[in-house]
Amino acid sequence: MGPTFTFLLAVDPLPRPTLWAIPSPVVPMGADMTLRCQGHLWSERFQLWKDGEFQDERNAFWQQAEFVLRNVEDWRDARSYRCRSGQGLLWSELSEALPLVVTGSLPKPSLSALPGLVVEPGIHVTLQCRQPPQTLFSGMTFTLLKVGTPQPLQSQSPAGTLAIFPLLSVSAQDAGNYSCIYQETTAPYKVSAPSEVLEIWVTDALPKPSLSAWPASEVKSGDNVTLLCQGPSGNCNFVLYKDRDEKILVSMHNTRGRAKFFLNHVIPKNSGNCSCGYQLLINGGLWTQYSEPLQLIVTGIAVEPGLQVPIDPSDIPLEVTFTLLRMGTIRLCSSRAQLGLQLTFPSSL
């Protein structure tokens, strides 16, 4: 009998895929979300695993596959997920675990910032997440979230109902919208709704607010106009100015970063350049910034044949010249001067 040869074939393991959640691994109850598994170049199929158990398998499309979870519930979907990719008879290792958090089972907490919402670069900022007063649960895990960041920033389990998240030596990258949640550490692992979003500015100059008019910046005399001033979110005092020096409306406190100023029954003398400003009390000083001016134009009421033209008595002398114009032509139809506050033009003109 001839010699027997044994061959050992070494096969490189397939690279571990990456799993992430769209739009985020933290989603409100009842929402839809997508788990996307990205594999290596020659991936043919993908599997999704939940808490160590196989859930689903999909064929690859451009080296990835998506698994959609619809109308998510905390008791069913708030689990730890992994995926793996396959080629031929081979399967990769499972991806890193991705925990899915479904919010909304508990009341939302509050989030505050010290020393304030607007800080200069290099300052230490402390974010405080607190359970609502009506909840006395202890032993909760608090998590800090940032809009646009797929993974939670920080998590901790304090003994009480307050968690403190430090942001050390902040830079421009730390600016953004933050929120927090808290959740049970034992079954059924209920999670709160997210706190109100807190916008942090890291800058040595506040951003300008914007001023807009509705229904338009050019209106007729007697119309109502709403001016909307949009600034940073948070506690602000908004003030509306005319020609940058005359305060035409009292300041308005607002916590959502915008204020509406209602101008009712405007008249031509209300025309001018309006701007708005907001004020923030930061580190013991008052920070103020103004919007670009918005030109408000108030015109007389459009005249039609046979209509009477009312005039505000405070805007005219005793003798007035009334002029009737015809649309589409520069010719004057009629012009008359008389004492009084109105004049009727006959429709025969």
C-alpha positions as CSV (number, residue, x, y, z in Angstrom):
1,M,0.0,0.0,0.0
2,G,1.3,3.3,-1.0
3,P,1.8,6.3,1.5
4,T,-1.3,8.2,2.7
5,F,-1.3,12.0,2.6
6,T,-3.4,14.3,4.6
7,F,-4.1,17.8,3.5
8,L,-5.2,20.6,5.8
9,L,-7.1,23.4,4.1
10,A,-6.9,26.7,5.9
11,V,-9.8,29.0,5.3
12,D,-9.7,32.6,6.4
13,P,-12.8,33.5,8.5
14,L,-15.2,36.0,7.0
15,P,-14.9,39.5,8.4
16,R,-17.4,40.4,11.1
17,P,-20.2,42.7,9.7
18,T,-21.4,45.9,11.2
19,L,-25.0,46.5,12.5
20,W,-26.6,49.9,13.0
21,A,-30.1,51.3,13.5
22,I,-31.9,53.8,11.3
23,P,-32.9,56.5,12.4
24,S,-31.5,55.6,15.9
25,P,-31.3,52.7,18.3
26,V,-33.5,54.8,20.6
27,V,-37.0,55.0,19.2
28,P,-40.4,55.9,20.6
29,M,-43.0,53.2,21.1
30,G,-45.1,52.6,18.0
31,A,-42.5,53.9,15.5
32,D,-40.8,51.9,12.7
33,M,-37.1,51.4,12.5
34,T,-34.6,49.6,10.3
35,L,-31.6,47.5,11.3
36,R,-29.0,47.5,8.6
37,C,-26.2,44.9,8.4
38,Q,-23.2,45.7,6.3
39,G,-20.9,42.8,5.3
40,H,-17.8,42.2,3.3
41,L,-17.5,42.6,-0.5
42,W,-18.7,39.1,-1.5
43,S,-21.4,38.7,1.1
44,E,-24.4,36.7,-0.2
45,R,-26.8,36.6,2.6
46,F,-27.4,38.0,6.2
47,Q,-29.0,36.7,9.4
48,L,-30.5,38.7,12.2
49,W,-30.2,37.5,15.8
50,K,-32.1,38.8,18.9
51,D,-30.9,37.9,22.4
52,G,-28.9,35.0,21.0
53,E,-31.8,33.6,19.0
54,F,-32.1,33.5,15.2
55,Q,-34.8,35.8,13.8
56,D,-34.6,36.2,10.1
57,E,-32.4,35.7,7.0
58,R,-32.2,38.0,3.9
59,N,-30.3,37.9,0.6
60,A,-27.6,40.5,0.2
61,F,-28.0,43.7,-1.8
62,W,-24.8,45.6,-2.4
63,Q,-23.1,43.8,0.5
64,Q,-25.8,44.6,3.0
65,A,-29.4,43.7,4.1
66,E,-32.1,45.6,6.0
67,F,-34.4,44.2,8.6
68,V,-37.5,46.4,9.3
69,L,-39.2,46.4,12.7
70,R,-42.6,48.0,12.5
71,N,-44.7,49.4,15.3
72,V,-42.1,48.6,17.9
73,E,-43.0,47.7,21.5
74,D,-40.8,47.7,24.5
75,W,-41.8,44.2,25.7
76,R,-41.2,42.7,22.3
77,D,-38.5,44.7,20.5
78,A,-36.3,46.3,23.2
79,R,-33.6,43.6,23.0
80,S,-30.0,43.1,22.0
81,Y,-29.4,42.5,18.3
82,R,-26.6,41.0,16.2
83,C,-26.1,40.0,12.6
84,R,-23.8,37.9,10.5
85,S,-23.0,37.6,6.8
86,G,-22.6,34.4,4.8
87,Q,-20.8,33.3,1.6
88,G,-21.3,29.8,0.3
89,L,-21.2,27.4,3.3
90,L,-19.3,29.9,5.4
91,W,-20.7,32.3,8.0
92,S,-18.9,35.2,9.7
93,E,-18.8,35.8,13.4
94,L,-21.8,37.8,14.9
95,S,-21.5,41.5,14.8
96,E,-21.1,43.6,18.0
97,A,-24.3,43.7,20.0
98,L,-26.7,46.6,19.3
99,P,-29.2,47.2,22.1
100,L,-32.5,48.7,21.0
101,V,-34.3,51.1,23.4
102,V,-38.0,51.7,23.0
103,T,-39.1,54.8,24.9
104,G,-42.5,56.0,26.2
105,S,-43.5,53.6,29.0
106,L,-42.5,56.0,31.8
107,P,-43.0,59.8,32.2
108,K,-40.3,62.0,30.6
109,P,-37.5,63.4,32.7
110,S,-36.2,67.0,32.7
111,L,-32.8,68.1,31.4
112,S,-30.9,71.2,32.5
113,A,-27.4,72.6,31.8
114,L,-24.9,74.4,34.1
115,P,-23.5,77.0,33.8
116,G,-25.9,77.7,30.8
117,L,-27.0,76.9,27.3
118,V,-24.4,79.1,25.7
119,V,-20.8,78.7,26.7
120,E,-17.3,79.5,25.4
121,P,-15.0,76.8,24.2
122,G,-13.0,75.1,26.9
123,I,-15.7,75.5,29.6
124,H,-16.9,72.4,31.6
125,V,-20.7,71.9,31.1
126,T,-22.8,69.7,33.4
127,L,-26.0,68.2,32.1
128,Q,-28.5,67.1,34.8
129,C,-31.2,64.6,34.0
130,R,-33.9,64.3,36.7
131,Q,-36.9,62.1,37.0
132,P,-40.3,63.9,37.2
133,P,-41.5,64.6,40.8
134,Q,-44.4,62.2,40.6
135,T,-42.1,59.2,40.1
136,L,-40.2,57.9,43.0
137,F,-38.5,55.0,41.3
138,S,-34.9,54.3,42.4
139,G,-32.2,52.2,40.8
140,M,-32.8,53.5,37.3
141,T,-30.3,53.8,34.5
142,F,-30.1,57.3,32.9
143,T,-28.8,57.8,29.4
144,L,-27.7,60.9,27.6
145,L,-28.6,61.3,23.9
146,K,-27.5,63.7,21.2
147,V,-29.5,64.3,18.0
148,G,-27.4,63.1,15.0
149,T,-25.3,60.7,17.1
150,P,-26.4,57.0,16.5
151,Q,-25.2,55.7,19.9
152,P,-26.0,57.0,23.4
153,L,-23.3,59.3,24.7
154,Q,-23.2,58.3,28.4
155,S,-25.1,56.1,30.8
156,Q,-25.1,55.8,34.6
157,S,-27.1,54.3,37.4
158,P,-27.2,56.7,40.3
159,A,-28.6,55.8,43.7
160,G,-31.2,58.6,43.6
161,T,-33.4,60.2,40.9
162,L,-30.8,62.6,39.4
163,A,-28.0,61.8,37.0
164,I,-25.1,64.2,36.2
165,F,-23.4,64.0,32.8
166,P,-20.2,66.0,32.5
167,L,-19.1,67.5,29.2
168,L,-15.4,68.5,29.8
169,S,-13.6,71.3,28.0
170,V,-16.3,71.6,25.4
171,S,-15.6,72.5,21.8
172,A,-17.6,73.2,18.7
173,Q,-18.2,69.4,18.2
174,D,-20.1,69.4,21.5
175,A,-22.7,71.9,20.3
176,G,-26.1,70.4,19.4
177,N,-29.4,69.1,20.7
178,Y,-29.4,66.9,23.8
179,S,-32.0,64.8,25.6
180,C,-32.1,62.1,28.2
181,I,-34.1,59.1,29.2
182,Y,-34.2,56.7,32.2
183,Q,-35.1,53.1,32.3
184,E,-35.6,50.2,34.6
185,T,-32.7,47.8,35.2
186,T,-34.9,44.8,35.8
187,A,-37.7,43.2,33.8
188,P,-39.9,44.4,32.2
189,Y,-37.2,47.1,31.5
190,K,-39.6,50.0,30.9
191,V,-38.1,53.2,29.4
192,S,-39.2,56.8,29.8
193,A,-40.1,59.1,27.0
194,P,-37.2,61.4,26.1
195,S,-36.8,64.8,27.9
196,E,-37.4,68.0,26.1
197,V,-34.5,68.8,23.7
198,L,-31.9,71.1,25.2
199,E,-29.8,73.0,22.6
200,I,-26.2,73.7,23.7
201,W,-24.2,76.5,21.9
202,V,-20.4,76.5,22.1
203,T,-19.4,79.8,20.8
204,D,-18.1,83.3,21.7
205,A,-20.9,84.9,19.8
206,L,-24.6,84.1,19.7
207,P,-26.2,83.3,16.4
208,K,-28.5,85.8,14.8
209,P,-32.3,85.3,15.1
210,S,-34.5,85.4,12.0
211,L,-37.6,87.5,11.5
212,S,-40.4,86.7,9.1
213,A,-43.8,88.1,8.4
214,W,-47.2,86.4,7.9
215,P,-49.1,86.6,5.6
216,A,-46.5,88.9,4.0
217,S,-44.2,91.8,4.7
218,E,-46.3,94.1,2.5
219,V,-50.0,94.4,3.6
220,K,-52.9,96.8,3.3
221,S,-53.9,99.3,5.9
222,G,-56.2,97.6,8.4
223,D,-54.8,94.2,7.9
224,N,-53.3,92.0,10.7
225,V,-49.7,91.0,10.6
226,T,-47.8,88.4,12.6
227,L,-44.0,88.7,13.0
228,L,-42.2,85.5,13.9
229,C,-38.8,85.8,15.6
230,Q,-36.8,82.5,15.6
231,G,-33.8,82.2,17.9
232,P,-32.0,79.4,19.8
233,S,-34.1,77.0,21.9
234,G,-34.2,77.6,25.6
235,N,-35.3,80.3,27.9
236,C,-35.2,83.6,26.0
237,N,-36.7,87.1,26.2
238,F,-37.7,88.3,22.7
239,V,-38.1,92.0,21.8
240,L,-39.4,93.5,18.6
241,Y,-37.8,96.8,17.5
242,K,-38.6,99.3,14.8
243,D,-35.6,101.0,13.1
244,R,-33.4,99.4,15.8
245,D,-34.1,102.0,18.5
246,E,-37.8,102.2,19.1
247,K,-39.2,99.3,21.1
248,I,-42.7,98.8,19.6
249,L,-43.8,95.8,21.7
250,V,-42.9,94.6,25.2
251,S,-40.5,91.8,25.6
252,M,-42.0,88.3,25.5
253,H,-40.5,85.3,27.4
254,N,-40.4,82.0,25.6
255,T,-38.9,78.6,26.3
256,R,-39.1,77.2,22.8
257,G,-36.8,79.5,20.9
258,R,-39.4,81.5,19.0
259,A,-41.9,84.3,19.7
260,K,-44.9,85.6,17.7
261,F,-45.7,89.4,17.7
262,F,-49.2,90.2,16.6
263,L,-49.7,93.6,14.9
264,N,-53.4,94.2,14.5
265,H,-55.1,96.7,12.2
266,V,-51.8,98.2,10.9
267,I,-51.7,101.7,9.3
268,P,-49.2,103.3,7.0
269,K,-47.3,104.9,9.9
270,N,-46.4,101.3,11.1
271,S,-44.2,100.9,8.0
272,G,-40.5,100.7,8.6
273,N,-37.6,98.4,9.2
274,C,-38.4,95.9,12.0
275,S,-35.9,93.7,13.7
276,C,-36.1,91.4,16.7
277,G,-33.7,90.4,19.4
278,Y,-33.4,87.8,22.1
279,Q,-31.7,88.0,25.4
280,L,-30.1,85.2,27.4
281,L,-28.8,85.6,31.0
282,I,-25.5,83.7,30.7
283,N,-22.8,83.5,33.4
284,G,-24.0,86.6,35.0
285,G,-24.1,88.7,31.8
286,L,-26.9,89.5,29.4
287,W,-26.2,88.3,25.8
288,T,-28.2,90.0,23.1
289,Q,-28.3,89.5,19.3
290,Y,-30.4,91.2,16.6
291,S,-31.9,89.8,13.4
292,E,-31.4,91.3,10.0
293,P,-34.0,94.1,9.4
294,L,-37.3,93.2,7.8
295,Q,-39.0,96.0,5.9
296,L,-42.7,96.2,6.7
297,I,-44.8,98.1,4.2
298,V,-48.4,99.1,4.9
299,T,-50.2,100.5,1.9
300,G,-53.7,102.1,1.5
301,I,-56.7,99.9,0.8
302,A,-57.1,99.1,-2.9
303,V,-59.8,101.2,-4.5
304,E,-62.6,99.8,-6.7
305,P,-65.3,101.9,-8.5
306,G,-68.2,102.8,-6.2
307,L,-66.3,101.9,-3.0
308,Q,-65.7,104.3,-0.1
309,V,-62.2,104.8,1.1
310,P,-61.9,105.0,4.9
311,I,-59.0,107.0,6.3
312,D,-57.6,106.9,9.8
313,P,-58.4,110.4,11.2
314,S,-55.0,110.5,13.0
315,D,-53.2,110.2,9.7
316,I,-54.7,113.1,7.7
317,P,-55.3,116.9,7.8
318,L,-58.7,118.4,7.5
319,E,-58.6,118.8,3.7
320,V,-57.6,115.7,1.7
321,T,-57.0,115.1,-2.0
322,F,-58.5,111.7,-3.1
323,T,-57.1,110.2,-6.4
324,L,-58.7,107.3,-8.3
325,L,-56.4,105.1,-10.4
326,R,-57.3,102.5,-12.9
327,M,-55.4,99.2,-13.0
328,G,-53.2,98.6,-16.1
329,T,-52.8,102.3,-17.0
330,I,-50.9,105.3,-15.6
331,R,-53.8,107.7,-16.4
332,L,-55.6,109.2,-13.5
333,C,-59.3,108.6,-13.6
334,S,-60.3,111.4,-11.2
335,S,-58.8,113.5,-8.5
336,R,-60.7,115.6,-6.1
337,A,-60.1,117.6,-2.9
338,Q,-62.6,118.0,-0.2
339,L,-63.0,118.4,3.5
340,G,-63.8,115.2,5.4
341,L,-62.6,111.7,5.8
342,Q,-64.1,109.8,2.8
343,L,-65.1,110.4,-0.8
344,T,-67.2,108.2,-3.1
345,F,-66.2,107.9,-6.7
346,P,-69.1,107.1,-9.0
347,S,-68.8,103.8,-10.9
348,S,-69.4,105.6,-14.2
349,L,-65.9,106.9,-14.3
